[in-house]
Amino acid sequence: MAPGTQPAELANLIIRIKDREKLTEAHRRHLYQVLANQAGLSHKKITFIYGAIQILIIILAWILKEKEIIYLISLLTVLSVICSIIGFRVRHRWEGSKRAA
């Protein structure tokens, strides 16, 4: 699993636990599925977004490679929190509108 996608998957797991879903059953609640199915983004756009996030992480990690490891850990933590917040907000907006309909 790529580092940039882990926060999205963690957010997905937390949401499914909160909603008392069975974690062993199939679902369509991954962030990329919500973006494609509910938000209507094209697969090309979603792939571009995921790729851009990965490239950003690689560039920032490369810049920090000469620094102490704590800088890299801090960077990944901050990016994880940001990605998780975005994931929660996107899911709340699109899944909430789907349930209300």
C-alpha positions as CSV (number, residue, x, y, z in Angstrom):
1,M,0.0,0.0,0.0
2,A,1.4,3.4,-1.0
3,P,2.1,5.8,1.9
4,G,-0.3,8.5,0.4
5,T,-3.2,6.1,0.4
6,Q,-2.9,4.8,3.9
7,P,-4.7,7.7,5.6
8,A,-7.6,7.3,3.2
9,E,-7.8,3.6,4.1
10,L,-7.6,4.3,7.8
11,A,-10.4,6.9,7.5
12,N,-12.4,4.3,5.6
13,L,-11.9,1.7,8.4
14,I,-12.8,4.2,11.1
15,I,-16.0,5.2,9.3
16,R,-17.0,1.6,8.8
17,I,-16.4,0.7,12.5
18,K,-18.4,3.8,13.6
19,D,-21.3,2.8,11.3
20,R,-21.1,-0.8,12.8
21,E,-20.5,-2.4,9.4
22,K,-19.0,-5.9,9.2
23,L,-15.4,-5.4,8.2
24,T,-15.4,-8.8,6.4
25,E,-18.2,-7.9,4.0
26,A,-17.7,-6.2,0.6
27,H,-18.3,-2.5,0.4
28,R,-18.0,0.5,-1.9
29,R,-16.7,3.1,0.6
30,H,-13.1,3.6,-0.4
31,L,-12.3,7.2,-1.1
32,Y,-11.6,6.6,-4.8
33,Q,-15.0,4.8,-5.1
34,V,-16.8,7.7,-3.4
35,L,-15.1,10.2,-5.7
36,A,-16.0,8.1,-8.8
37,N,-19.5,6.9,-7.9
38,Q,-21.0,9.7,-5.8
39,A,-18.9,12.7,-6.7
40,G,-18.8,11.8,-10.4
41,L,-15.1,12.4,-10.9
42,S,-13.5,10.6,-13.8
43,H,-11.1,7.8,-13.1
44,K,-8.4,9.8,-14.9
45,K,-8.9,12.7,-12.5
46,I,-8.8,10.4,-9.5
47,T,-5.7,8.7,-10.7
48,F,-4.0,12.1,-11.3
49,I,-4.9,13.3,-7.8
50,Y,-3.5,10.1,-6.2
51,G,-0.4,10.3,-8.4
52,A,0.1,14.0,-7.5
53,I,-0.1,13.2,-3.8
54,Q,2.5,10.4,-4.2
55,I,4.8,12.7,-6.2
56,L,4.5,15.4,-3.5
57,I,5.4,12.9,-0.8
58,I,8.4,11.6,-2.8
59,I,9.7,15.2,-3.4
60,L,9.2,16.2,0.2
61,A,10.9,13.0,1.5
62,W,13.8,13.5,-0.9
63,I,14.2,17.1,0.4
64,L,14.2,15.9,4.0
65,K,16.5,12.9,3.4
66,E,19.5,14.7,4.8
67,K,17.7,15.9,7.9
68,E,16.9,14.0,11.0
69,I,14.4,11.2,10.7
70,I,12.0,13.2,13.0
71,Y,11.4,15.7,10.2
72,L,10.3,12.9,7.8
73,I,8.1,11.3,10.5
74,S,6.6,14.7,11.2
75,L,6.0,15.4,7.6
76,L,4.3,12.0,7.0
77,T,2.2,12.5,10.2
78,V,1.0,16.0,9.1
79,L,0.2,14.7,5.5
80,S,-1.6,11.7,7.0
81,V,-3.8,14.0,9.2
82,I,-4.5,16.3,6.2
83,C,-5.4,13.4,3.9
84,S,-7.6,11.8,6.6
85,I,-9.5,15.1,7.2
86,I,-10.0,15.5,3.5
87,G,-11.2,11.9,3.3
88,F,-13.7,12.3,6.1
89,R,-15.1,15.5,4.6
90,V,-15.5,14.1,1.1
91,R,-17.2,11.0,2.5
92,H,-19.4,13.0,4.8
93,R,-20.5,15.3,1.9
94,W,-21.1,12.7,-0.7
95,E,-22.3,9.7,1.4
96,G,-24.5,12.0,3.5
97,S,-26.2,13.4,0.4
98,K,-26.7,9.8,-0.9
99,R,-28.4,8.7,2.3
100,A,-30.6,11.8,2.4
101,A,-31.9,11.1,-1.1
